[in-house]
Amino acid sequence: MNSQLENHILEIQTYGFTVIPGGNKDSVALLSLIKKIYEDSKVENKSLHRERSSDGMVYNLQNRDIQFINLLMNADVQAVLKYFLNDEFYQVQEPELPNFILNYYNARSTGSFLDLHIDSLVPAPGDLTWAMQVAFVLEDMTEENGCTVVVPGSHKSGKFTDRSLQKRFPLVAKAGDIAIWDSRLWHGTLDNLSGKSRWVLIATFTRWWVKQTMDMTKRLPEEIYSGMTDAEKLMLGFCSIPPSDEFGSIHTKKSYAELKDRVADYNT
């Protein structure tokens, strides 16, 4: 691992977040794609997202285009996630391969203020985490257009957020940057006062044993599945589908070699 990646890991350990400058070379093309998808499904998405109606939202990016899945295989992102989320006792897969999974994958354009929260669902002190967020910045994030705000070091507090806290660090970033944070980190957004969009792709990753927020393995379109690599299939949870019963298997975690049998068992 190179020294730059080591620095990013140290920043996450210390502050709970890091930014990889210019880590995504496809931000322009992906911005164009997400804007088209949003316009095509705007009415549908707004009806689903009533509690945050001022935000632009596109859900389940893994079902939209294989480019969104390919993006997640970014080498720097994979190296950081592997450091924090890999299970060294997975055993059925080679230890050098990643075994964490994608839990949730949306695009968001901030509209209104979002108060401090954690996405780990429960807080916990210490060095170990079970969930991380990766934000692929498609448009510059500034204080004016509702950038993410964080409370550095709060990921190790072992506490739920203190929403009376006024001191919040603005996570300013450029289009093409990649922000990664521990999901225990207290974070939110500012109001978007710019009158313009502020699109970012947000992927939540977890250890393999955490239940996915969406049933990705069952709803993924066949044309996308057929174009994916084994590593991408593992990342979407196809190697950790719970068995139908004890006659199919008594193990949840599987290797690449068992992938086809695992999917067949799940679909029966």
C-alpha positions as CSV (number, residue, x, y, z in Angstrom):
1,M,0.0,0.0,0.0
2,N,1.4,3.4,-1.0
3,S,2.0,6.2,1.5
4,Q,-1.0,8.3,0.2
5,L,-3.4,5.5,0.9
6,E,-1.8,5.0,4.3
7,N,-2.5,8.7,5.0
8,H,-6.1,8.4,4.0
9,I,-6.5,5.4,6.3
10,L,-4.9,7.3,9.2
11,E,-7.2,10.3,8.6
12,I,-10.3,8.0,8.8
13,Q,-8.9,6.4,12.0
14,T,-8.2,9.8,13.5
15,Y,-11.0,12.1,12.2
16,G,-13.5,9.6,10.8
17,F,-13.3,10.8,7.2
18,T,-10.9,11.5,4.3
19,V,-11.0,13.0,0.8
20,I,-9.2,11.5,-2.2
21,P,-8.6,14.4,-4.6
22,G,-9.5,13.7,-8.2
23,G,-10.0,10.0,-7.5
24,N,-12.9,9.7,-9.9
25,K,-12.0,10.4,-13.5
26,D,-15.5,9.7,-14.9
27,S,-17.4,12.4,-12.9
28,V,-18.4,14.5,-16.0
29,A,-19.9,11.5,-17.8
30,L,-21.6,10.2,-14.6
31,L,-23.1,13.6,-13.9
32,S,-24.7,13.7,-17.3
33,L,-26.0,10.1,-16.8
34,I,-27.5,10.8,-13.4
35,K,-29.2,14.0,-14.5
36,K,-30.9,12.1,-17.3
37,I,-32.0,9.3,-15.0
38,Y,-33.3,11.8,-12.5
39,E,-35.3,13.7,-15.1
40,D,-36.8,10.5,-16.5
41,S,-37.9,9.4,-13.0
42,K,-38.3,12.7,-11.1
43,V,-42.0,12.3,-10.4
44,E,-41.7,8.7,-9.2
45,N,-38.7,9.5,-6.9
46,K,-40.3,12.6,-5.4
47,S,-43.4,10.6,-4.4
48,L,-41.1,8.0,-2.8
49,H,-39.1,10.6,-0.9
50,R,-41.7,12.8,0.6
51,E,-39.8,13.5,3.8
52,R,-36.9,15.1,1.8
53,S,-38.9,16.5,-1.1
54,S,-36.5,19.4,-1.7
55,D,-33.6,16.9,-2.4
56,G,-33.0,15.3,-5.8
57,M,-32.8,11.5,-5.3
58,V,-32.2,8.5,-7.5
59,Y,-32.4,5.1,-5.7
60,N,-30.7,1.8,-6.3
61,L,-28.0,2.9,-8.7
62,Q,-26.8,-0.7,-9.0
63,N,-30.0,-1.4,-11.0
64,R,-29.6,1.6,-13.3
65,D,-26.4,1.1,-15.3
66,I,-23.4,-1.2,-14.9
67,Q,-21.2,2.0,-15.0
68,F,-22.3,2.7,-11.4
69,I,-21.1,-0.8,-10.3
70,N,-17.8,-0.5,-12.2
71,L,-17.2,2.8,-10.4
72,L,-17.2,1.0,-7.1
73,M,-14.2,-1.1,-8.1
74,N,-11.9,2.0,-8.0
75,A,-8.6,0.7,-6.7
76,D,-8.1,3.3,-4.0
77,V,-11.7,2.9,-2.7
78,Q,-11.4,-0.9,-2.6
79,A,-8.0,-0.7,-0.7
80,V,-9.5,1.6,2.0
81,L,-12.7,-0.5,2.4
82,K,-10.7,-3.7,2.5
83,Y,-8.6,-2.3,5.3
84,F,-11.7,-1.3,7.4
85,L,-14.3,-3.9,6.5
86,N,-12.7,-7.1,5.4
87,D,-13.4,-10.2,7.5
88,E,-10.0,-11.9,8.0
89,F,-11.9,-15.1,9.1
90,Y,-14.0,-15.4,5.9
91,Q,-11.9,-18.5,5.1
92,V,-13.8,-19.7,2.0
93,Q,-12.3,-16.9,-0.1
94,E,-8.7,-16.0,-0.6
95,P,-7.7,-13.6,2.2
96,E,-6.3,-11.0,-0.3
97,L,-9.7,-10.6,-1.9
98,P,-12.3,-8.1,-0.6
99,N,-15.4,-9.7,1.1
100,F,-17.4,-6.7,2.2
101,I,-20.7,-5.9,0.5
102,L,-22.6,-3.0,-0.9
103,N,-25.5,-2.2,1.4
104,Y,-27.2,0.9,-0.2
105,Y,-26.5,3.0,-3.3
106,N,-28.2,6.3,-4.1
107,A,-27.5,9.6,-5.8
108,R,-28.5,12.8,-4.0
109,S,-28.6,16.5,-4.8
110,T,-29.0,18.3,-1.5
111,G,-31.8,20.7,-1.2
112,S,-32.4,21.5,2.5
113,F,-30.5,21.2,5.8
114,L,-30.0,17.7,7.1
115,D,-29.3,17.4,10.8
116,L,-26.5,15.4,12.3
117,H,-27.0,11.7,12.2
118,I,-25.0,8.4,12.0
119,D,-25.6,5.7,9.3
120,S,-24.2,2.9,11.4
121,L,-27.7,2.9,13.1
122,V,-26.0,2.3,16.5
123,P,-22.9,4.0,17.9
124,A,-19.9,2.2,19.2
125,P,-16.5,3.3,20.6
126,G,-13.2,1.9,19.5
127,D,-11.3,1.2,16.2
128,L,-13.6,-1.4,14.6
129,T,-16.5,-0.4,12.4
130,W,-18.9,-2.4,10.3
131,A,-20.1,0.3,7.9
132,M,-18.4,2.9,5.7
133,Q,-19.7,5.5,3.2
134,V,-18.1,6.5,-0.1
135,A,-19.3,9.7,-1.8
136,F,-18.3,10.2,-5.4
137,V,-18.6,14.0,-5.9
138,L,-20.0,14.9,-9.3
139,E,-20.4,18.6,-8.7
140,D,-18.3,20.9,-6.4
141,M,-19.4,20.7,-2.8
142,T,-19.4,24.1,-1.1
143,E,-21.0,25.7,2.0
144,E,-23.3,27.6,-0.3
145,N,-24.7,24.6,-2.1
146,G,-25.3,22.4,0.9
147,C,-22.1,20.5,1.4
148,T,-21.7,17.7,3.9
149,V,-20.7,18.7,7.4
150,V,-19.0,16.4,9.9
151,V,-17.9,16.3,13.6
152,P,-14.3,15.1,13.4
153,G,-13.5,12.3,15.8
154,S,-17.2,11.6,16.7
155,H,-17.0,8.1,15.2
156,K,-15.3,6.9,18.3
157,S,-17.5,8.6,20.8
158,G,-19.8,5.7,21.3
159,K,-22.7,8.1,21.4
160,F,-25.7,9.2,19.3
161,T,-25.4,12.6,17.8
162,D,-25.7,15.9,19.8
163,R,-27.8,18.0,17.5
164,S,-27.3,21.1,19.7
165,L,-23.7,21.1,18.6
166,Q,-22.9,24.2,16.6
167,K,-19.3,23.4,15.7
168,R,-19.5,21.4,12.5
169,F,-16.7,21.0,9.9
170,P,-17.7,21.7,6.3
171,L,-16.5,18.9,4.0
172,V,-15.7,20.9,0.9
173,A,-14.7,19.0,-2.2
174,K,-14.3,19.3,-5.9
175,A,-16.1,17.4,-8.7
176,G,-14.1,14.2,-9.2
177,D,-13.1,13.9,-5.6
178,I,-14.0,10.9,-3.5
179,A,-14.9,11.3,0.2
180,I,-14.9,8.3,2.5
181,W,-16.1,8.2,6.1
182,D,-16.8,5.8,8.9
183,S,-20.6,5.4,9.2
184,R,-20.4,6.1,12.9
185,L,-19.3,9.6,12.1
186,W,-21.7,12.4,13.1
187,H,-22.6,14.1,9.8
188,G,-25.3,16.1,8.0
189,T,-25.6,18.8,5.3
190,L,-26.1,22.5,5.1
191,D,-29.0,24.2,3.3
192,N,-28.4,24.5,-0.4
193,L,-28.7,28.3,-1.0
194,S,-27.2,28.3,-4.5
195,G,-30.3,27.5,-6.5
196,K,-28.3,24.8,-8.3
197,S,-27.9,21.1,-8.1
198,R,-25.2,19.4,-6.0
199,W,-25.1,15.8,-7.2
200,V,-23.1,13.1,-5.4
201,L,-23.2,9.3,-5.6
202,I,-23.3,7.8,-2.1
203,A,-22.5,4.1,-1.6
204,T,-22.8,2.5,1.8
205,F,-20.6,-0.6,2.3
206,T,-20.8,-3.0,5.2
207,R,-19.2,-6.2,6.4
208,W,-20.6,-9.2,4.6
209,W,-22.8,-10.3,7.5
210,V,-24.8,-7.1,7.7
211,K,-28.3,-7.2,6.2
212,Q,-28.6,-5.2,3.0
213,T,-31.0,-2.2,3.0
214,M,-32.3,-3.3,-0.4
215,D,-32.6,-6.9,-1.7
216,M,-29.9,-6.3,-4.4
217,T,-29.4,-9.9,-5.3
218,K,-33.0,-10.5,-6.1
219,R,-33.8,-7.3,-8.0
220,L,-30.7,-6.8,-10.0
221,P,-31.5,-6.8,-13.8
222,E,-30.2,-9.9,-15.6
223,E,-28.5,-7.7,-18.3
224,I,-26.4,-6.0,-15.6
225,Y,-25.7,-9.2,-13.6
226,S,-24.4,-11.0,-16.8
227,G,-21.8,-8.2,-17.4
228,M,-20.4,-8.2,-13.9
229,T,-17.2,-9.8,-12.7
230,D,-17.1,-12.3,-9.8
231,A,-15.6,-9.6,-7.5
232,E,-18.5,-7.3,-8.3
233,K,-21.0,-10.1,-7.7
234,L,-19.5,-10.8,-4.3
235,M,-19.6,-7.0,-3.6
236,L,-23.4,-7.0,-4.3
237,G,-23.9,-9.9,-1.9
238,F,-24.2,-12.9,-4.2
239,C,-21.8,-14.9,-2.1
240,S,-23.6,-14.2,1.2
241,I,-27.2,-15.0,0.4
242,P,-28.9,-16.8,3.3
243,P,-29.7,-20.5,2.5
244,S,-33.3,-21.4,1.8
245,D,-33.1,-24.2,4.4
246,E,-30.6,-26.7,5.8
247,F,-30.9,-29.0,2.8
248,G,-29.4,-26.4,0.5
249,S,-26.6,-25.3,2.8
250,I,-25.9,-24.4,6.4
251,H,-23.4,-21.7,5.5
252,T,-24.1,-18.1,4.5
253,K,-20.7,-17.2,3.1
254,K,-19.6,-18.7,-0.2
255,S,-16.7,-18.5,-2.5
256,Y,-16.6,-17.5,-6.2
257,A,-16.6,-21.2,-7.2
258,E,-20.0,-21.7,-5.4
259,L,-21.6,-18.5,-6.9
260,K,-23.8,-20.2,-9.6
261,D,-25.0,-22.8,-7.2
262,R,-25.7,-20.2,-4.6
263,V,-27.9,-18.1,-7.0
264,A,-29.7,-21.2,-8.2
265,D,-30.5,-22.2,-4.6
266,Y,-31.8,-18.7,-3.8
267,N,-34.1,-18.6,-6.8
268,T,-35.8,-21.9,-6.2
